[in-house]
Amino acid sequence: MRGLTAILAGLALSTLLASPGFAKSDKDFLTDALKGDNSEVALGKLAVSKGATEQVRAFGKTLMTDHAKARQEAAALAKRLGVTPPS
């Protein structure tokens, strides 16, 4: 249960960081969104490798898949806008 709490806290933080209220420009928002996707993929990997239940591991896999796709799409947009994606 502690692992799930950490994952949910990470989700809340990455969502907060990608909030348009904190971005000064569209490019800043895009950079923040890419950072959020990076965090979600990392949290997903953690849930897959350390999750105590199948539900947590399945949720981690979903996080990894969904946010890897979102990151790929956002990185393509970043390239068109001349924004260097964070690693």
N, CA, C and O atoms as a Tinker XYZ file with bonds, in Angstrom:
   348  protein
     1  N      0.813000   -1.191000    0.000000    73     2
     2  CA     0.000000    0.000000    0.000000    64     1     3
     3  C      0.861000    1.263000    0.000000    63     2     4     5
     4  O      0.485000    2.274000   -0.593000    81     3
     5  N      2.013000    1.203000    0.663000    73     3     6
     6  CA     2.907000    2.365000    0.709000    64     5     7
     7  C      3.393000    2.720000   -0.692000    63     6     8     9
     8  O      3.530000    3.897000   -1.024000    81     7
     9  N      3.659000    1.688000   -1.525000    73     7    10
    10  CA     4.107000    1.926000   -2.892000    64     9    11
    11  C      3.053000    2.634000   -3.720000    63    10    12    13
    12  O      3.363000    3.533000   -4.501000    81    11
    13  N      1.804000    2.226000   -3.544000    73    11    14
    14  CA     0.709000    2.871000   -4.270000    64    13    15
    15  C      0.569000    4.320000   -3.836000    63    14    16    17
    16  O      0.300000    5.191000   -4.663000    81    15
    17  N      0.747000    4.585000   -2.563000    73    15    18
    18  CA     0.677000    5.952000   -2.061000    64    17    19
    19  C      1.768000    6.804000   -2.703000    63    18    20    21
    20  O      1.519000    7.946000   -3.090000    81    19
    21  N      2.961000    6.259000   -2.814000    73    19    22
    22  CA     4.069000    6.993000   -3.443000    64    21    23
    23  C      3.775000    7.265000   -4.908000    63    22    24    25
    24  O      4.062000    8.349000   -5.415000    81    23
    25  N      3.206000    6.287000   -5.582000    73    23    26
    26  CA     2.875000    6.470000   -6.996000    64    25    27
    27  C      1.816000    7.556000   -7.152000    63    26    28    29
    28  O      1.939000    8.425000   -8.016000    81    27
    29  N      0.793000    7.510000   -6.333000    73    27    30
    30  CA    -0.257000    8.527000   -6.414000    64    29    31
    31  C      0.275000    9.910000   -6.078000    63    30    32    33
    32  O     -0.141000   10.899000   -6.682000    81    31
    33  N      1.190000    9.988000   -5.119000    73    31    34
    34  CA     1.803000   11.280000   -4.791000    64    33    35
    35  C      2.610000   11.796000   -5.979000    63    34    36    37
    36  O      2.584000   12.989000   -6.282000    81    35
    37  N      3.316000   10.905000   -6.639000    73    35    38
    38  CA     4.075000   11.285000   -7.832000    64    37    39
    39  C      3.166000   11.774000   -8.941000    63    38    40    41
    40  O      3.481000   12.746000   -9.628000    81    39
    41  N      2.034000   11.100000   -9.117000    73    39    42
    42  CA     1.061000   11.524000  -10.127000    64    41    43
    43  C      0.554000   12.931000   -9.826000    63    42    44    45
    44  O      0.471000   13.775000  -10.718000    81    43
    45  N      0.221000   13.169000   -8.583000    73    43    46
    46  CA    -0.280000   14.485000   -8.195000    64    45    47
    47  C      0.772000   15.562000   -8.443000    63    46    48    49
    48  O      0.455000   16.641000   -8.943000    81    47
    49  N      2.007000   15.272000   -8.098000    73    47    50
    50  CA     3.080000   16.245000   -8.290000    64    49    51
    51  C      3.319000   16.526000   -9.760000    63    50    52    53
    52  O      3.454000   17.686000  -10.150000    81    51
    53  N      3.374000   15.488000  -10.586000    73    51    54
    54  CA     3.636000   15.716000  -12.009000    64    53    55
    55  C      2.482000   16.460000  -12.666000    63    54    56    57
    56  O      2.700000   17.270000  -13.567000    81    55
    57  N      1.262000   16.193000  -12.227000    73    55    58
    58  CA     0.115000   16.920000  -12.753000    64    57    59
    59  C      0.198000   18.395000  -12.361000    63    58    60    61
    60  O     -0.083000   19.279000  -13.170000    81    59
    61  N      0.579000   18.642000  -11.132000    73    59    62
    62  CA     0.718000   20.014000  -10.656000    64    61    63
    63  C      1.803000   20.756000  -11.433000    63    62    64    65
    64  O      1.618000   21.911000  -11.815000    81    63
    65  N      2.931000   20.092000  -11.664000    73    63    66
    66  CA     4.033000   20.733000  -12.376000    64    65    67
    67  C      3.678000   21.039000  -13.825000    63    66    68    69
    68  O      4.179000   22.013000  -14.387000    81    67
    69  N      2.829000   20.229000  -14.436000    73    67    70
    70  CA     2.455000   20.448000  -15.824000    64    69    71
    71  C      1.257000   21.386000  -15.959000    63    70    72    73
    72  O      0.784000   21.624000  -17.070000    81    71
    73  N      0.769000   21.914000  -14.857000    73    71    74
    74  CA    -0.389000   22.795000  -14.870000    64    73    75
    75  C     -0.078000   24.085000  -15.618000    63    74    76    77
    76  O      0.982000   24.679000  -15.420000    81    75
    77  N     -1.007000   24.524000  -16.486000    73    75    78
    78  CA    -0.752000   25.752000  -17.243000    64    77    79
    79  C     -0.638000   26.981000  -16.351000    63    78    80    81
    80  O     -0.113000   28.004000  -16.794000    81    79
    81  N     -1.106000   26.916000  -15.124000    73    79    82
    82  CA    -0.994000   28.051000  -14.215000    64    81    83
    83  C      0.440000   28.358000  -13.824000    63    82    84    85
    84  O      0.724000   29.475000  -13.390000    81    83
    85  N      1.346000   27.413000  -13.961000    73    83    86
    86  CA     2.740000   27.616000  -13.596000    64    85    87
    87  C      3.630000   27.920000  -14.805000    63    86    88    89
    88  O      4.751000   28.402000  -14.641000    81    87
    89  N      3.151000   27.650000  -15.986000    73    87    90
    90  CA     3.953000   27.861000  -17.190000    64    89    91
    91  C      3.881000   29.326000  -17.615000    63    90    92    93
    92  O      2.812000   29.937000  -17.603000    81    91
    93  N      5.035000   29.876000  -17.988000    73    91    94
    94  CA     5.079000   31.264000  -18.426000    64    93    95
    95  C      4.773000   31.398000  -19.908000    63    94    96    97
    96  O      4.403000   32.475000  -20.375000    81    95
    97  N      4.927000   30.302000  -20.648000    73    95    98
    98  CA     4.680000   30.319000  -22.080000    64    97    99
    99  C      4.267000   28.926000  -22.535000    63    98   100   101
   100  O      4.337000   27.963000  -21.771000    81    99
   101  N      3.837000   28.834000  -23.787000    73    99   102
   102  CA     3.485000   27.525000  -24.344000    64   101   103
   103  C      4.695000   26.590000  -24.337000    63   102   104   105
   104  O      4.562000   25.394000  -24.076000    81   103
   105  N      5.858000   27.138000  -24.623000    73   103   106
   106  CA     7.078000   26.321000  -24.629000    64   105   107
   107  C      7.392000   25.812000  -23.222000    63   106   108   109
   108  O      7.803000   24.665000  -23.044000    81   107
   109  N      7.194000   26.674000  -22.228000    73   107   110
   110  CA     7.411000   26.239000  -20.846000    64   109   111
   111  C      6.422000   25.145000  -20.462000    63   110   112   113
   112  O      6.786000   24.166000  -19.812000    81   111
   113  N      5.171000   25.320000  -20.871000    73   111   114
   114  CA     4.163000   24.302000  -20.571000    64   113   115
   115  C      4.546000   22.975000  -21.214000    63   114   116   117
   116  O      4.449000   21.922000  -20.583000    81   115
   117  N      4.984000   23.026000  -22.476000    73   115   118
   118  CA     5.367000   21.811000  -23.176000    64   117   119
   119  C      6.555000   21.140000  -22.483000    63   118   120   121
   120  O      6.573000   19.918000  -22.334000    81   119
   121  N      7.525000   21.913000  -22.068000    73   119   122
   122  CA     8.671000   21.362000  -21.341000    64   121   123
   123  C      8.221000   20.720000  -20.033000    63   122   124   125
   124  O      8.677000   19.632000  -19.681000    81   123
   125  N      7.326000   21.392000  -19.313000    73   123   126
   126  CA     6.804000   20.837000  -18.063000    64   125   127
   127  C      6.025000   19.545000  -18.311000    63   126   128   129
   128  O      6.136000   18.589000  -17.544000    81   127
   129  N      5.241000   19.525000  -19.381000    73   127   130
   130  CA     4.475000   18.321000  -19.714000    64   129   131
   131  C      5.408000   17.159000  -20.039000    63   130   132   133
   132  O      5.153000   16.025000  -19.635000    81   131
   133  N      6.473000   17.433000  -20.758000    73   131   134
   134  CA     7.450000   16.388000  -21.077000    64   133   135
   135  C      8.131000   15.870000  -19.810000    63   134   136   137
   136  O      8.366000   14.669000  -19.674000    81   135
   137  N      8.442000   16.767000  -18.896000    73   135   138
   138  CA     9.026000   16.341000  -17.617000    64   137   139
   139  C      8.033000   15.457000  -16.856000    63   138   140   141
   140  O      8.409000   14.448000  -16.261000    81   139
   141  N      6.772000   15.856000  -16.889000    73   139   142
   142  CA     5.738000   15.059000  -16.236000    64   141   143
   143  C      5.635000   13.671000  -16.844000    63   142   144   145
   144  O      5.515000   12.681000  -16.122000    81   143
   145  N      5.682000   13.593000  -18.180000    73   143   146
   146  CA     5.647000   12.284000  -18.841000    64   145   147
   147  C      6.852000   11.444000  -18.443000    63   146   148   149
   148  O      6.724000   10.244000  -18.200000    81   147
   149  N      8.024000   12.071000  -18.377000    73   147   150
   150  CA     9.221000   11.335000  -17.947000    64   149   151
   151  C      9.020000   10.752000  -16.548000    63   150   152   153
   152  O      9.373000    9.602000  -16.285000    81   151
   153  N      8.450000   11.561000  -15.659000    73   151   154
   154  CA     8.206000   11.105000  -14.289000    64   153   155
   155  C      7.206000    9.961000  -14.256000    63   154   156   157
   156  O      7.389000    8.993000  -13.518000    81   155
   157  N      6.155000   10.068000  -15.049000    73   155   158
   158  CA     5.131000    9.027000  -15.070000    64   157   159
   159  C      5.693000    7.705000  -15.589000    63   158   160   161
   160  O      5.364000    6.638000  -15.069000    81   159
   161  N      6.533000    7.778000  -16.606000    73   159   162
   162  CA     7.157000    6.552000  -17.130000    64   161   163
   163  C      8.043000    5.932000  -16.053000    63   162   164   165
   164  O      8.019000    4.718000  -15.849000    81   163
   165  N      8.825000    6.765000  -15.363000    73   163   166
   166  CA     9.696000    6.254000  -14.295000    64   165   167
   167  C      8.875000    5.646000  -13.154000    63   166   168   169
   168  O      9.233000    4.594000  -12.623000    81   167
   169  N      7.781000    6.303000  -12.780000    73   167   170
   170  CA     6.925000    5.761000  -11.726000    64   169   171
   171  C      6.272000    4.456000  -12.172000    63   170   172   173
   172  O      6.107000    3.532000  -11.376000    81   171
   173  N      5.905000    4.389000  -13.440000    73   171   174
   174  CA     5.336000    3.155000  -13.970000    64   173   175
   175  C      6.323000    2.011000  -13.892000    63   174   176   177
   176  O      5.968000    0.897000  -13.507000    81   175
   177  N      7.570000    2.288000  -14.259000    73   175   178
   178  CA     8.610000    1.250000  -14.171000    64   177   179
   179  C      8.785000    0.777000  -12.735000    63   178   180   181
   180  O      8.945000   -0.416000  -12.477000    81   179
   181  N      8.752000    1.716000  -11.811000    73   179   182
   182  CA     8.877000    1.377000  -10.400000    64   181   183
   183  C      7.708000    0.499000   -9.949000    63   182   184   185
   184  O      7.902000   -0.486000   -9.237000    81   183
   185  N      6.514000    0.857000  -10.361000    73   183   186
   186  CA     5.337000    0.073000   -9.983000    64   185   187
   187  C      5.395000   -1.335000  -10.569000    63   186   188   189
   188  O      5.008000   -2.298000   -9.907000    81   187
   189  N      5.877000   -1.460000  -11.806000    73   187   190
   190  CA     5.988000   -2.779000  -12.436000    64   189   191
   191  C      7.015000   -3.636000  -11.704000    63   190   192   193
   192  O      6.790000   -4.824000  -11.475000    81   191
   193  N      8.134000   -3.035000  -11.339000    73   191   194
   194  CA     9.205000   -3.833000  -10.736000    64   193   195
   195  C      9.021000   -4.067000   -9.231000    63   194   196   197
   196  O      9.489000   -5.077000   -8.705000    81   195
   197  N      8.348000   -3.151000   -8.539000    73   195   198
   198  CA     8.255000   -3.260000   -7.086000    64   197   199
   199  C      6.830000   -3.448000   -6.567000    63   198   200   201
   200  O      6.631000   -3.639000   -5.367000    81   199
   201  N      5.846000   -3.397000   -7.453000    73   199   202
   202  CA     4.451000   -3.498000   -7.015000    64   201   203
   203  C      4.170000   -4.807000   -6.298000    63   202   204   205
   204  O      4.571000   -5.878000   -6.754000    81   203
   205  N      3.488000   -4.711000   -5.187000    73   203   206
   206  CA     3.198000   -5.899000   -4.374000    64   205   207
   207  C      2.010000   -6.689000   -4.908000    63   206   208   209
   208  O      1.870000   -7.876000   -4.612000    81   207
   209  N      1.154000   -6.040000   -5.692000    73   207   210
   210  CA    -0.020000   -6.732000   -6.211000    64   209   211
   211  C     -0.042000   -6.629000   -7.735000    63   210   212   213
   212  O      0.624000   -5.782000   -8.331000    81   211
   213  N     -0.813000   -7.502000   -8.336000    73   211   214
   214  CA    -0.945000   -7.480000   -9.794000    64   213   215
   215  C     -1.614000   -6.188000  -10.257000    63   214   216   217
   216  O     -1.301000   -5.677000  -11.333000    81   215
   217  N     -2.533000   -5.658000   -9.449000    73   215   218
   218  CA    -3.196000   -4.407000   -9.825000    64   217   219
   219  C     -2.199000   -3.250000   -9.909000    63   218   220   221
   220  O     -2.273000   -2.434000  -10.828000    81   219
   221  N     -1.282000   -3.178000   -8.966000    73   219   222
   222  CA    -0.273000   -2.112000   -8.984000    64   221   223
   223  C      0.659000   -2.297000  -10.174000    63   222   224   225
   224  O      1.003000   -1.326000  -10.848000    81   223
   225  N      1.068000   -3.531000  -10.435000    73   223   226
   226  CA     1.949000   -3.784000  -11.581000    64   225   227
   227  C      1.237000   -3.464000  -12.905000    63   226   228   229
   228  O      1.849000   -2.911000  -13.818000    81   227
   229  N     -0.041000   -3.807000  -13.008000    73   227   230
   230  CA    -0.805000   -3.498000  -14.223000    64   229   231
   231  C     -0.966000   -1.990000  -14.390000    63   230   232   233
   232  O     -0.875000   -1.469000  -15.502000    81   231
   233  N     -1.206000   -1.297000  -13.288000    73   231   234
   234  CA    -1.312000    0.161000  -13.341000    64   233   235
   235  C      0.012000    0.773000  -13.789000    63   234   236   237
   236  O      0.030000    1.717000  -14.580000    81   235
   237  N      1.115000    0.236000  -13.283000    73   235   238
   238  CA     2.434000    0.710000  -13.694000    64   237   239
   239  C      2.657000    0.524000  -15.188000    63   238   240   241
   240  O      3.203000    1.405000  -15.853000    81   239
   241  N      2.242000   -0.606000  -15.707000    73   239   242
   242  CA     2.389000   -0.866000  -17.144000    64   241   243
   243  C      1.566000    0.136000  -17.951000    63   242   244   245
   244  O      2.018000    0.638000  -18.980000    81   243
   245  N      0.356000    0.421000  -17.475000    73   243   246
   246  CA    -0.488000    1.410000  -18.151000    64   245   247
   247  C      0.164000    2.785000  -18.124000    63   246   248   249
   248  O      0.174000    3.487000  -19.136000    81   247
   249  N      0.712000    3.177000  -16.971000    73   247   250
   250  CA     1.418000    4.463000  -16.879000    64   249   251
   251  C      2.553000    4.537000  -17.891000    63   250   252   253
   252  O      2.701000    5.528000  -18.606000    81   251
   253  N      3.347000    3.481000  -17.942000    73   251   254
   254  CA     4.488000    3.462000  -18.855000    64   253   255
   255  C      4.026000    3.601000  -20.303000    63   254   256   257
   256  O      4.561000    4.415000  -21.056000    81   255
   257  N      3.037000    2.810000  -20.686000    73   255   258
   258  CA     2.558000    2.804000  -22.070000    64   257   259
   259  C      1.942000    4.143000  -22.459000    63   258   260   261
   260  O      2.296000    4.726000  -23.484000    81   259
   261  N      1.017000    4.623000  -21.632000    73   259   262
   262  CA     0.304000    5.858000  -21.957000    64   261   263
   263  C      1.228000    7.067000  -21.999000    63   262   264   265
   264  O      1.140000    7.894000  -22.908000    81   263
   265  N      2.113000    7.166000  -21.014000    73   263   266
   266  CA     2.965000    8.352000  -20.953000    64   265   267
   267  C      4.145000    8.282000  -21.917000    63   266   268   269
   268  O      4.670000    9.320000  -22.320000    81   267
   269  N      4.566000    7.091000  -22.287000    73   267   270
   270  CA     5.586000    6.982000  -23.336000    64   269   271
   271  C      5.004000    7.478000  -24.659000    63   270   272   273
   272  O      5.675000    8.175000  -25.419000    81   271
   273  N      3.758000    7.116000  -24.922000    73   271   274
   274  CA     3.094000    7.583000  -26.143000    64   273   275
   275  C      2.895000    9.096000  -26.097000    63   274   276   277
   276  O      3.170000    9.791000  -27.075000    81   275
   277  N      2.419000    9.603000  -24.964000    73   275   278
   278  CA     2.214000   11.047000  -24.822000    64   277   279
   279  C      3.533000   11.796000  -24.973000    63   278   280   281
   280  O      3.580000   12.860000  -25.590000    81   279
   281  N      4.604000   11.239000  -24.408000    73   279   282
   282  CA     5.906000   11.887000  -24.517000    64   281   283
   283  C      6.379000   11.923000  -25.958000    63   282   284   285
   284  O      6.936000   12.922000  -26.413000    81   283
   285  N      6.157000   10.835000  -26.670000    73   283   286
   286  CA     6.556000   10.774000  -28.083000    64   285   287
   287  C      5.826000   11.850000  -28.885000    63   286   288   289
   288  O      6.435000   12.535000  -29.707000    81   287
   289  N      4.538000   11.998000  -28.650000    73   287   290
   290  CA     3.754000   13.007000  -29.364000    64   289   291
   291  C      4.190000   14.416000  -28.967000    63   290   292   293
   292  O      4.308000   15.295000  -29.820000    81   291
   293  N      4.427000   14.629000  -27.682000    73   291   294
   294  CA     4.857000   15.948000  -27.215000    64   293   295
   295  C      6.261000   16.280000  -27.719000    63   294   296   297
   296  O      6.552000   17.434000  -28.032000    81   295
   297  N      7.118000   15.283000  -27.797000    73   295   298
   298  CA     8.478000   15.512000  -28.306000    64   297   299
   299  C      8.445000   15.909000  -29.783000    63   298   300   301
   300  O      9.245000   16.733000  -30.226000    81   299
   301  N      7.525000   15.324000  -30.535000    73   299   302
   302  CA     7.388000   15.707000  -31.946000    64   301   303
   303  C      6.931000   17.159000  -32.056000    63   302   304   305
   304  O      7.429000   17.908000  -32.897000    81   303
   305  N      5.991000   17.551000  -31.216000    73   303   306
   306  CA     5.542000   18.943000  -31.196000    64   305   307
   307  C      6.679000   19.862000  -30.763000    63   306   308   309
   308  O      6.863000   20.936000  -31.335000    81   307
   309  N      7.433000   19.449000  -29.765000    73   307   310
   310  CA     8.568000   20.254000  -29.293000    64   309   311
   311  C      9.563000   20.497000  -30.418000    63   310   312   313
   312  O     10.085000   21.600000  -30.577000    81   311
   313  N      9.814000   19.463000  -31.185000    73   311   314
   314  CA    10.758000   19.601000  -32.301000    64   313   315
   315  C     10.248000   20.636000  -33.301000    63   314   316   317
   316  O     11.020000   21.459000  -33.792000    81   315
   317  N      8.951000   20.595000  -33.603000    73   315   318
   318  CA     8.372000   21.567000  -34.539000    64   317   319
   319  C      8.442000   22.993000  -33.998000    63   318   320   321
   320  O      8.556000   23.951000  -34.762000    81   319
   321  N      8.371000   23.125000  -32.662000    73   319   322
   322  CA     8.413000   24.458000  -32.055000    64   321   323
   323  C      9.816000   24.905000  -31.681000    63   322   324   325
   324  O     10.007000   26.012000  -31.178000    81   323
   325  N     10.797000   24.046000  -31.926000    73   323   326
   326  CA    12.173000   24.398000  -31.590000    64   325   327
   327  C     12.494000   24.305000  -30.123000    63   326   328   329
   328  O     13.400000   24.981000  -29.634000    81   327
   329  N     11.748000   23.462000  -29.408000    73   327   330
   330  CA    11.968000   23.257000  -27.971000    64   329   331
   331  C     12.771000   21.980000  -27.784000    63   330   332   333
   332  O     12.430000   20.941000  -28.351000    81   331
   333  N     13.831000   22.051000  -26.994000    73   331   334
   334  CA    14.631000   20.868000  -26.699000    64   333   335
   335  C     13.946000   20.089000  -25.589000    63   334   336   337
   336  O     13.812000   20.592000  -24.473000    81   335
   337  N     13.504000   18.852000  -25.883000    73   335   338
   338  CA    12.836000   18.054000  -24.845000    64   337   339
   339  C     13.784000   17.718000  -23.709000    63   338   340   341
   340  O     14.950000   17.406000  -23.949000    81   339
   341  N     13.299000   17.777000  -22.466000    73   339   342
   342  CA    14.138000   17.362000  -21.343000    64   341   343
   343  C     14.371000   15.865000  -21.394000    63   342   344   345
   344  O     13.536000   15.117000  -21.902000    81   343
   345  N     15.500000   15.430000  -20.871000    73   343   346
   346  CA    15.789000   13.992000  -20.891000    64   345   347
   347  C     15.388000   13.338000  -19.594000    63   346   348
   348  O     15.559000   12.129000  -19.433000    81   347
